[in-house]
Amino acid sequence: MNTKHNSYKLSYCLLILFSTFTLALSLDSTYINFLQCLKKQTNSSTNISKILYSKENTNYNSILEAYIRNLRFTYPTTPKPQLIITPLTTSQVSATVVCARNLGHQLKIRSGGHDFDGLSYVSDHPFIILDMFNFRRIEVNPKAATAYVEAGATLGELFYRIQEKSNTLGFPGGVCPTVGVGGHFSGGGYGNMIRKHGLTVDHIIDAVIIDVQGRILNRTTMGEDLFWAIRGGGGASFAVVVSYTVNLVPVPETVTVFTIKRFLSDGATDLVYKWQLLMKDIDHNLFIRLLLQPANDEKQKGNLTVRVTFMSLFLGDSNSLVSLLDEKFPELGLKKQDCFEMSWARSVMYWGNYDNNTSLEVLLNRSYTNIYLKRKSDYVQKPITKVGLELLWKKLIELKRIGLVFNSYGGRMNEISSSDTPFPHRRGNLFKIQYSADWKVGGKMDDDLNMGLIREIYEFMTPYVSKNPRGAYINYRDVDIGVSRNWTYKEGEVYGRKYFMGNFDRLVKVKTLVDPNNFFRYEQSIPILK
């Protein structure tokens, strides 16, 4: 009996050893083959080994985790890339595309890692990561009011370089400084100047990309159809975006910000209802975001209620802002002492939750405090009634830990056609909702609980949001609304029409033309026609 048992244990151990050895050989051969291909494509051995990381490399984990912004994708069981490539030159990016295509590897493109469902660095299929974080050159031309910015730069870095050259120029990007330019720009990024200046894609005038053949193309050589597609259709479905050239926008020397908190006991229901009616047509220089959260009422301690935070940017001075809201929104009760005047660059800091004494150089900081999170999105086209808002308050109090952000539309967004760029959610939308669930302790129990809560509030909001299809924002990646497992048109249409509405089929035609074998693919990429 012991002999048989020992024989079984020996056979089992040999099997495990053989499997591990085979896997190691496979990983090693993947690395060697890719390294040799890169050397051949670039005609150089210089630096190539320093930009290619396999799982055996001591820096592999630190490179992988440096731009993972959602701790849900840091578990040991999370699928990891076979290789990570961190190119230093455009020719190395081109070589990476050619080698990945020739060797049959799925390529994930990462520029900042803020994609909420990790689609730039996680997959159920074997994959490699092309990480663009070394591409962060920024050149601001204040005379031409333009900026050249590479895809691996962050919004904070861009904003900092703009203010270095001018205090009367800005850019309508997002309010989180550590977001990478690559994905933010190509998906139709927005910020607190959306009502005055629209989206990032409305200001892109040129781009440099690497196509599926490894060619380096700009707007002229890629053609207008592809240039249209990468301005709101998500660049990673079509090519590797290396850089953008954008028009900057004028900003006054003095802008004004305020943050006002109101509880249900302060009449928050009436204020939110009025806000919905107001923002469509009010002065385009004004943006007001609402943050809705369950909270303890400071006046009625111990009672869980809902707090609504009104956070604003006004492209003008405080006297003008107070006068405007005295006329249009007196119920909010804005006072001069609620307002803070500052430069546009300082307002970027304010919205990034930095105090006014913090050095602007903090915008150059690429570090980020990671948490476990889930995000979802919706568009609202008709005002939510007061009865509907009161039901929403009850739901938020019931769930206790979910927050909603209402981002006002109107203004410039009502003036641009939904087909000018692939981003379709413009005219007819009052505001966009971001649903937020954050938690600090990971694990299946906590993950399932919080994911369940955000899905519950999303389901609850069905009667109040856009329909046929229910719209979604591509830069808030959400695999709940559909994924491709076999990359068929039928699979892609499920999420594609929610993200792109009537622009989806044009995107499919461009994709089929420029990438007919569907090399640039991920779980929510644009499919090809078959």
Residue pairs with C-beta under 8 A, 6 or more apart in sequence:
24 56
27 54
27 55
27 56
27 82
28 54
28 56
30 54
30 82
30 83
30 105
31 52
31 54
31 56
31 83
33 103
34 52
34 83
34 85
34 99
34 100
34 103
34 105
34 128
35 48
35 49
35 52
37 95
37 98
37 99
37 102
37 103
38 48
38 52
38 85
38 92
38 95
38 96
38 99
39 45
39 48
41 94
41 95
41 98
41 99
41 214
42 48
42 91
42 92
42 95
47 88
48 92
51 85
51 86
51 87
51 88
51 92
52 83
52 84
52 85
53 59
53 60
53 63
53 83
53 84
53 85
53 86
54 60
54 82
54 83
55 80
55 82
60 84
63 84
63 86
63 131
64 80
64 81
64 84
64 121
64 129
65 74
66 113
66 133
67 110
67 112
67 113
67 121
67 131
67 133
67 180
68 74
68 113
68 118
68 121
68 370
69 112
69 113
69 114
69 178
69 368
69 370
70 116
70 117
70 118
70 370
70 371
70 372
70 373
71 370
71 371
71 372
71 373
71 442
72 118
72 372
72 373
72 374
72 442
72 447
73 118
73 121
73 122
74 370
74 442
75 442
78 122
79 122
79 123
79 124
79 127
81 108
81 121
81 127
81 128
81 129
82 105
82 126
82 127
82 128
83 105
83 128
83 129
84 128
84 129
84 131
85 92
85 96
85 128
85 129
85 130
85 131
86 131
86 133
86 134
87 93
87 95
87 96
87 130
87 132
87 134
87 135
88 134
90 208
90 210
90 216
90 242
93 130
93 132
93 135
93 210
93 240
93 242
94 210
94 214
94 215
94 216
95 214
96 107
96 130
96 240
97 107
97 130
97 210
97 211
97 212
97 214
97 240
97 519
98 213
98 214
99 105
100 106
100 107
100 128
100 130
100 519
101 212
101 214
101 519
105 126
105 127
105 128
106 123
106 125
106 126
106 127
106 128
106 521
106 522
107 127
107 128
107 129
107 130
107 519
107 520
108 119
108 120
108 121
108 123
108 127
108 128
108 129
108 130
108 522
109 120
109 129
109 130
109 132
109 182
109 235
109 236
109 240
109 520
110 120
110 121
110 129
110 130
110 131
110 132
110 133
110 180
111 120
111 131
111 132
111 133
111 151
111 152
111 180
111 181
111 182
111 183
112 133
112 152
112 154
112 178
112 179
112 180
112 181
112 182
112 183
112 184
113 120
113 121
113 180
114 176
114 178
114 179
114 180
114 183
114 184
115 183
115 475
115 477
116 373
116 374
116 375
116 476
116 477
116 478
117 477
117 478
117 479
118 477
119 477
119 479
119 522
119 523
119 524
120 129
120 183
120 236
120 522
121 129
123 522
123 523
124 485
130 240
131 152
132 150
132 151
132 152
132 180
132 182
132 240
132 242
133 152
133 180
134 152
135 150
135 151
135 152
135 153
135 242
135 243
136 150
136 152
136 153
136 154
136 157
137 148
137 149
137 150
137 153
137 243
138 147
138 148
138 149
138 150
138 153
138 157
138 158
138 161
139 147
139 148
139 149
140 146
140 147
140 161
140 162
140 164
140 165
140 166
140 169
140 248
141 147
141 148
142 165
142 166
142 169
145 169
145 247
145 248
145 249
145 250
146 205
146 245
146 246
146 247
146 248
147 158
147 161
147 162
147 171
147 245
147 246
147 248
148 243
148 244
148 245
149 158
149 181
149 243
149 244
149 245
149 246
150 181
150 242
150 243
151 180
151 181
151 182
151 185
151 241
151 242
151 243
151 244
152 180
152 181
152 182
153 180
153 181
154 177
154 178
154 179
154 180
154 181
154 366
155 173
155 174
155 176
155 177
155 178
155 179
155 181
155 184
156 177
156 178
156 348
156 352
156 362
156 363
156 364
156 365
156 366
157 363
157 364
157 366
158 171
158 173
158 181
159 170
159 171
159 173
159 177
159 345
159 348
159 363
160 345
160 360
160 361
160 363
160 364
162 169
162 170
162 171
162 248
162 345
163 343
163 344
163 345
163 360
166 248
167 253
167 343
167 344
167 345
168 250
168 251
168 252
168 253
169 248
169 249
169 250
169 251
170 193
170 248
170 249
170 250
170 251
170 344
170 345
171 200
171 203
171 246
171 248
171 249
172 190
172 191
172 193
172 194
172 196
172 197
172 198
172 199
172 200
172 202
172 203
172 249
173 179
173 184
173 185
173 189
173 191
173 200
174 184
174 189
174 190
174 191
175 191
175 192
175 348
175 351
175 352
176 352
177 348
177 352
177 362
177 363
177 365
178 365
178 366
178 367
178 368
179 189
181 244
182 235
182 241
183 234
183 235
183 236
183 475
184 200
184 475
185 200
185 201
185 204
185 231
185 235
185 241
185 244
185 246
186 201
186 230
186 231
186 232
186 233
186 234
186 235
186 236
186 241
187 232
187 234
187 423
187 473
187 474
187 475
188 199
188 200
188 201
188 231
188 232
188 421
188 422
188 423
188 473
188 474
188 475
189 199
189 200
189 201
189 475
190 199
190 200
190 407
192 287
192 289
192 313
192 347
192 351
193 249
193 251
193 287
193 313
193 315
194 287
194 407
194 408
194 409
194 411
194 412
194 413
195 279
195 284
195 285
195 286
195 287
195 408
195 409
195 410
195 411
195 412
195 413
196 249
196 284
196 285
196 287
196 315
196 411
196 412
197 203
197 249
197 412
198 412
198 413
198 416
199 232
199 421
199 423
200 246
201 231
201 232
201 421
201 423
202 412
202 416
202 420
202 421
203 246
203 247
203 248
203 249
204 231
204 244
204 245
204 246
205 219
205 245
205 246
205 247
206 218
206 219
206 244
206 245
207 218
207 219
207 222
207 227
207 230
207 231
207 241
207 242
207 243
207 244
207 245
208 216
208 217
208 218
208 241
208 242
208 243
209 216
209 217
209 218
209 222
209 226
209 230
209 235
209 238
209 239
209 240
209 241
209 242
210 216
210 217
210 239
210 240
210 242
211 217
211 222
211 238
211 239
211 514
211 515
212 239
212 514
212 515
212 517
212 519
212 520
215 221
216 242
217 226
217 239
219 227
222 239
225 509
225 510
225 513
226 238
226 239
226 510
226 514
228 421
228 422
228 506
228 510
229 237
229 238
229 422
229 506
229 507
229 510
229 511
229 526
230 238
230 239
230 241
231 421
231 422
231 423
232 421
232 422
232 423
232 474
232 503
233 422
233 474
233 500
233 503
233 507
233 510
233 526
234 474
234 525
234 526
235 241
236 520
236 522
236 525
237 507
237 511
237 515
237 520
237 521
237 522
237 525
237 526
238 510
238 511
238 514
238 515
238 520
238 526
239 514
239 515
239 520
251 315
251 344
252 315
252 316
252 317
252 344
253 343
254 316
254 317
254 341
254 342
254 343
255 313
255 314
255 315
255 316
255 341
255 342
255 343
255 344
255 347
256 312
256 313
256 314
256 316
256 317
256 318
256 320
256 321
256 339
256 340
256 341
256 342
257 311
257 312
257 313
257 314
257 339
257 340
257 342
257 347
257 350
257 351
258 310
258 311
258 312
258 321
258 334
258 338
258 339
258 340
259 309
259 310
259 311
259 312
260 309
260 310
260 332
260 333
260 334
260 338
261 307
261 308
261 309
261 310
262 268
262 271
262 307
262 308
262 309
262 310
262 332
263 295
263 297
263 298
263 299
263 305
263 306
263 307
263 308
264 297
264 305
264 306
264 393
265 297
265 299
265 300
265 305
267 331
268 306
268 307
268 308
269 386
269 389
269 390
269 393
270 331
270 386
271 308
271 310
271 331
271 332
272 290
272 292
272 308
272 389
272 406
273 383
273 384
273 385
273 386
273 389
274 329
274 331
275 288
275 290
275 310
275 329
275 406
275 408
276 380
276 383
276 384
276 430
276 431
277 383
278 328
278 329
279 286
279 288
279 408
279 409
279 410
279 430
279 431
280 409
280 410
280 414
280 430
281 410
282 324
282 328
282 329
282 410
283 324
284 411
284 412
285 314
285 315
285 316
286 312
286 313
286 314
286 315
286 321
286 324
287 312
287 313
287 314
287 408
288 310
288 311
288 312
288 408
289 310
289 311
289 312
289 405
289 406
289 407
289 408
290 308
290 309
290 310
290 311
290 405
290 406
291 308
291 309
291 311
291 403
291 404
291 405
292 306
292 307
292 308
292 392
292 396
292 403
292 404
292 405
292 406
293 306
293 307
293 309
293 396
293 403
293 404
294 304
294 305
294 306
294 307
294 396
294 397
294 399
294 400
294 401
294 402
294 403
295 304
295 305
295 306
295 307
296 302
296 303
296 304
296 305
297 303
297 305
297 307
304 397
304 400
305 393
305 397
306 393
306 396
306 397
310 332
311 351
312 321
313 347
313 351
314 320
314 321
314 324
317 341
318 336
318 339
318 340
318 341
319 336
321 334
321 339
322 334
322 335
322 336
322 339
325 332
325 334
326 334
340 350
340 356
342 350
342 356
345 360
346 356
346 360
348 363
349 356
349 358
349 360
349 362
349 363
350 356
352 363
354 362
371 438
371 439
371 440
372 438
372 439
372 440
372 441
372 442
372 446
372 447
372 450
373 436
373 437
373 438
373 439
374 436
374 437
374 450
374 451
374 454
375 434
375 435
375 436
375 437
375 454
375 476
375 477
375 478
376 434
376 435
376 454
376 455
376 458
376 472
376 476
376 478
376 480
377 432
377 433
377 434
377 435
377 471
377 472
377 473
377 476
377 478
378 432
378 433
378 435
378 458
378 461
378 465
378 466
378 470
378 471
378 472
379 425
379 429
379 431
379 432
379 433
379 465
379 466
379 471
379 473
380 406
380 429
380 430
380 431
380 432
380 433
380 464
380 465
380 466
381 428
381 429
381 430
381 465
381 466
382 430
382 464
383 430
384 392
384 464
388 463
388 464
392 460
392 461
392 464
395 457
395 460
396 402
396 404
396 457
399 453
399 456
399 457
401 437
401 439
401 450
401 453
402 435
402 436
402 437
402 453
402 454
402 457
403 435
403 436
403 437
403 438
404 433
404 434
404 435
404 436
404 457
405 433
405 434
405 436
406 431
406 432
406 433
407 431
407 432
407 433
407 434
408 430
408 431
409 426
409 429
409 430
409 431
409 432
410 430
413 426
413 427
413 429
414 426
414 427
416 426
416 427
417 426
417 427
418 424
418 425
418 426
418 427
418 501
418 502
418 503
419 502
419 503
419 506
422 500
422 503
422 506
422 507
423 474
423 500
423 503
424 471
424 500
424 501
424 502
424 503
425 432
425 471
425 473
425 501
429 466
429 471
432 473
433 461
433 465
434 476
435 454
435 457
435 458
436 454
437 450
437 451
437 453
437 454
438 450
439 446
439 447
439 450
455 480
458 480
462 470
465 471
469 497
469 498
469 501
470 498
471 498
471 499
471 501
472 478
472 481
472 495
472 498
472 499
473 499
474 499
474 500
477 524
479 523
479 524
481 494
481 495
481 498
482 491
482 494
482 495
482 498
482 524
483 491
483 495
483 523
483 524
484 491
484 492
484 521
484 523
484 524
484 525
484 527
485 491
485 523
487 518
487 521
487 525
487 527
487 528
488 527
488 530
489 508
489 527
489 528
489 529
489 530
491 527
492 508
492 525
492 526
492 527
493 504
493 527
495 524
496 504
496 507
496 508
496 526
496 527
497 504
499 524
500 507
504 526
507 526
508 526
508 527
508 528
508 529
509 529
510 526
511 518
511 526
511 527
511 528
512 528
512 529
515 528
516 528
517 528
518 525
518 527
518 528
